[in-house]
Amino acid sequence: MSAIPTPSAPNPQADEASAANSPAVDSIQFVNWFRTVAPYMHAFHGKTFVIGFCGELVQAGKLAELVYDIALLHAMDIRIVVVHGSRPQINEQLKLRGIQAQYVQGMRITDPGTLECAKEAAGELRFDIESEFSMGLPNTPMAHADIHVVSGNFITARPVGIVGGVDFRHTGVVRKVAVNKIHSALQEDNIVLLSPFGFSPTGEGFNLAMEDVATSTAIALQAEKLIFITELPRLLDADGEVITELTADDADQIVKANTINTADGFYLNYAIKACRNGVNRAHLIPFSEEGSLLVELFTHEGTGTMLVNEELEALREATVDDVGSIVDLIAPLEAGGILVARGHDVIEREIETFSLLEHDSVVFGCASLRAWPEVKTGEMACLVVEHSRQGTGYGDQLLKRIEQRAKAGGLKKIFVLTTRSMHWFQRRGFRIGDINDLPPARQKSYNTQRKSQILIKDI
């Protein structure tokens, strides 16, 4: 889905020439765009997002734009925790005071002078952020907004200590998050603002990494999303293609393979930690792109990299040992005429096309992907979830896995043939097609007597 075009400079002649048509076209485009956003709005309603952004974003003059977009999320009844970074601001303060910044293995050593600079930087940033959220000027995205920001000593920290003979002084890591206090603030319709600081039970202050604070908070709150808005460009694979989605395990392999730069690996490690500890999704988004937060959240393509945690022992590709389980699973649907009868030999021959859901070695769901690479199209077939487990999202998991496999194989769209599940697929982005939309070879084998509905989805 495309974002709404940015208005261009006024052109009286062009406006006069197109006045008869453009308002209607613009209205239709807006309505269509808004309708495509609606499913995301429903899905995110009442969920908790933790948004961490780097200090470079503020340095680049992007704070107001980000606040506008966060305010929009807040208006949708999404519960927001904001965590700001301050690295460049601390370095500016150090430079003004003639203090040399000290890092060891990418971690700042916070001596007493650096701690004062960190406090100064965090105070100014907090003031600027609260000021932006307080704006309510007409003719701005903040018009009619009534947003209250709550911050405080929600983070308990401990010192990093001495590592490899290096004393990190007042540099710390998160020890505990005041979950109940944050939940209370969010339930009262506030945005919670956290600075990269924490305090020990003795009152000692510690300089923390924004990424640590954001990740620890997202895990403690069991947030729906952890979102990092970073100073880095989009994450690319070895072929220069944008990596739009990764499992936590795949991301871990990329980090360990050292095929990405250190900064990307730093963010990925925190995102991996979040996904493996109960956060449903983690996103890495570049702030350099206009409206990147909204594009990532409300379009299918997104603009960054999303991490998910899949329980690989429950969702995997089939092997020849699974043929019997698949036959047993689909037999009732074949008997009822819902699925085309395949037989043991067909399943065995096509076993590599199947993905499975299992629990304790019992297969309870399956789907297959047959590819026509020459037209970059695939067919998803035999999507089955055991009756007792239907309605719990397992069908969506299988659909997602098939889409991931199709993307990995270079396919651009998938289609299904169905006689009874048309609405289920339409709710998940499929559109009605006809036989001419099928690959030529599949057109020849299409069973006209079954009169299956053809549905297509771009991926």
ChimeraX attribute file (.defattr): number of C-alpha atoms within 10 A of each C-alpha:
attribute: neighborCount
match mode: 1-to-1
recipient: residues
	/A:1	13
	/A:2	11
	/A:3	12
	/A:4	11
	/A:5	6
	/A:6	7
	/A:7	6
	/A:8	6
	/A:9	6
	/A:10	8
	/A:11	8
	/A:12	8
	/A:13	9
	/A:14	9
	/A:15	11
	/A:16	9
	/A:17	10
	/A:18	10
	/A:19	11
	/A:20	10
	/A:21	9
	/A:22	12
	/A:23	11
	/A:24	11
	/A:25	11
	/A:26	12
	/A:27	11
	/A:28	12
	/A:29	12
	/A:30	14
	/A:31	12
	/A:32	12
	/A:33	16
	/A:34	12
	/A:35	10
	/A:36	16
	/A:37	16
	/A:38	12
	/A:39	13
	/A:40	14
	/A:41	16
	/A:42	11
	/A:43	10
	/A:44	19
	/A:45	15
	/A:46	16
	/A:47	15
	/A:48	21
	/A:49	25
	/A:50	28
	/A:51	24
	/A:52	26
	/A:53	26
	/A:54	21
	/A:55	23
	/A:56	20
	/A:57	21
	/A:58	21
	/A:59	12
	/A:60	11
	/A:61	10
	/A:62	14
	/A:63	18
	/A:64	18
	/A:65	15
	/A:66	22
	/A:67	19
	/A:68	19
	/A:69	17
	/A:70	21
	/A:71	20
	/A:72	16
	/A:73	20
	/A:74	20
	/A:75	15
	/A:76	15
	/A:77	16
	/A:78	22
	/A:79	26
	/A:80	23
	/A:81	28
	/A:82	20
	/A:83	23
	/A:84	26
	/A:85	27
	/A:86	26
	/A:87	18
	/A:88	16
	/A:89	21
	/A:90	22
	/A:91	18
	/A:92	17
	/A:93	18
	/A:94	20
	/A:95	13
	/A:96	10
	/A:97	12
	/A:98	9
	/A:99	14
	/A:100	11
	/A:101	15
	/A:102	13
	/A:103	11
	/A:104	10
	/A:105	5
	/A:106	10
	/A:107	13
	/A:108	20
	/A:109	21
	/A:110	23
	/A:111	17
	/A:112	11
	/A:113	12
	/A:114	24
	/A:115	20
	/A:116	16
	/A:117	23
	/A:118	25
	/A:119	20
	/A:120	14
	/A:121	22
	/A:122	24
	/A:123	12
	/A:124	12
	/A:125	19
	/A:126	16
	/A:127	10
	/A:128	15
	/A:129	18
	/A:130	17
	/A:131	12
	/A:132	17
	/A:133	20
	/A:134	16
	/A:135	19
	/A:136	15
	/A:137	11
	/A:138	9
	/A:139	8
	/A:140	10
	/A:141	17
	/A:142	21
	/A:143	11
	/A:144	12
	/A:145	17
	/A:146	14
	/A:147	18
	/A:148	14
	/A:149	18
	/A:150	15
	/A:151	17
	/A:152	13
	/A:153	13
	/A:154	21
	/A:155	23
	/A:156	21
	/A:157	25
	/A:158	21
	/A:159	22
	/A:160	18
	/A:161	15
	/A:162	10
	/A:163	9
	/A:164	6
	/A:165	7
	/A:166	10
	/A:167	15
	/A:168	20
	/A:169	18
	/A:170	22
	/A:171	25
	/A:172	27
	/A:173	23
	/A:174	26
	/A:175	15
	/A:176	18
	/A:177	21
	/A:178	14
	/A:179	17
	/A:180	12
	/A:181	13
	/A:182	21
	/A:183	15
	/A:184	11
	/A:185	19
	/A:186	19
	/A:187	12
	/A:188	10
	/A:189	18
	/A:190	21
	/A:191	24
	/A:192	21
	/A:193	22
	/A:194	25
	/A:195	27
	/A:196	25
	/A:197	25
	/A:198	28
	/A:199	21
	/A:200	17
	/A:201	9
	/A:202	6
	/A:203	10
	/A:204	13
	/A:205	20
	/A:206	26
	/A:207	29
	/A:208	28
	/A:209	21
	/A:210	23
	/A:211	23
	/A:212	18
	/A:213	27
	/A:214	30
	/A:215	29
	/A:216	24
	/A:217	26
	/A:218	29
	/A:219	23
	/A:220	18
	/A:221	21
	/A:222	21
	/A:223	23
	/A:224	21
	/A:225	25
	/A:226	31
	/A:227	25
	/A:228	28
	/A:229	24
	/A:230	22
	/A:231	18
	/A:232	16
	/A:233	15
	/A:234	21
	/A:235	19
	/A:236	15
	/A:237	13
	/A:238	9
	/A:239	6
	/A:240	8
	/A:241	10
	/A:242	15
	/A:243	15
	/A:244	19
	/A:245	18
	/A:246	20
	/A:247	18
	/A:248	25
	/A:249	18
	/A:250	15
	/A:251	19
	/A:252	17
	/A:253	12
	/A:254	16
	/A:255	18
	/A:256	11
	/A:257	9
	/A:258	10
	/A:259	13
	/A:260	15
	/A:261	10
	/A:262	12
	/A:263	12
	/A:264	17
	/A:265	18
	/A:266	13
	/A:267	17
	/A:268	23
	/A:269	15
	/A:270	19
	/A:271	29
	/A:272	24
	/A:273	18
	/A:274	29
	/A:275	26
	/A:276	18
	/A:277	16
	/A:278	17
	/A:279	25
	/A:280	19
	/A:281	22
	/A:282	32
	/A:283	27
	/A:284	27
	/A:285	26
	/A:286	23
	/A:287	27
	/A:288	16
	/A:289	13
	/A:290	13
	/A:291	16
	/A:292	19
	/A:293	25
	/A:294	17
	/A:295	19
	/A:296	20
	/A:297	19
	/A:298	19
	/A:299	16
	/A:300	16
	/A:301	15
	/A:302	20
	/A:303	24
	/A:304	26
	/A:305	21
	/A:306	22
	/A:307	26
	/A:308	23
	/A:309	21
	/A:310	17
	/A:311	13
	/A:312	12
	/A:313	11
	/A:314	16
	/A:315	20
	/A:316	17
	/A:317	17
	/A:318	21
	/A:319	15
	/A:320	12
	/A:321	10
	/A:322	17
	/A:323	21
	/A:324	13
	/A:325	15
	/A:326	24
	/A:327	19
	/A:328	13
	/A:329	19
	/A:330	24
	/A:331	15
	/A:332	13
	/A:333	15
	/A:334	16
	/A:335	11
	/A:336	10
	/A:337	12
	/A:338	15
	/A:339	20
	/A:340	14
	/A:341	15
	/A:342	14
	/A:343	13
	/A:344	13
	/A:345	11
	/A:346	12
	/A:347	19
	/A:348	18
	/A:349	11
	/A:350	16
	/A:351	19
	/A:352	15
	/A:353	19
	/A:354	25
	/A:355	22
	/A:356	26
	/A:357	25
	/A:358	15
	/A:359	11
	/A:360	7
	/A:361	9
	/A:362	12
	/A:363	21
	/A:364	23
	/A:365	28
	/A:366	28
	/A:367	23
	/A:368	26
	/A:369	24
	/A:370	18
	/A:371	19
	/A:372	17
	/A:373	14
	/A:374	8
	/A:375	13
	/A:376	16
	/A:377	24
	/A:378	28
	/A:379	21
	/A:380	21
	/A:381	20
	/A:382	23
	/A:383	20
	/A:384	22
	/A:385	23
	/A:386	15
	/A:387	10
	/A:388	8
	/A:389	12
	/A:390	13
	/A:391	10
	/A:392	10
	/A:393	10
	/A:394	19
	/A:395	21
	/A:396	14
	/A:397	16
	/A:398	24
	/A:399	19
	/A:400	12
	/A:401	20
	/A:402	25
	/A:403	22
	/A:404	15
	/A:405	16
	/A:406	24
	/A:407	16
	/A:408	9
	/A:409	14
	/A:410	13
	/A:411	21
	/A:412	16
	/A:413	18
	/A:414	25
	/A:415	24
	/A:416	24
	/A:417	20
	/A:418	19
	/A:419	13
	/A:420	11
	/A:421	12
	/A:422	18
	/A:423	11
	/A:424	12
	/A:425	19
	/A:426	14
	/A:427	10
	/A:428	12
	/A:429	14
	/A:430	20
	/A:431	16
	/A:432	15
	/A:433	15
	/A:434	12
	/A:435	15
	/A:436	10
	/A:437	15
	/A:438	23
	/A:439	18
	/A:440	12
	/A:441	9
	/A:442	14
	/A:443	14
	/A:444	10
	/A:445	8
	/A:446	14
	/A:447	10
	/A:448	9
	/A:449	6
	/A:450	12
	/A:451	11
	/A:452	16
	/A:453	16
	/A:454	20
	/A:455	22
	/A:456	24
	/A:457	19
	/A:458	14
	/A:459	15
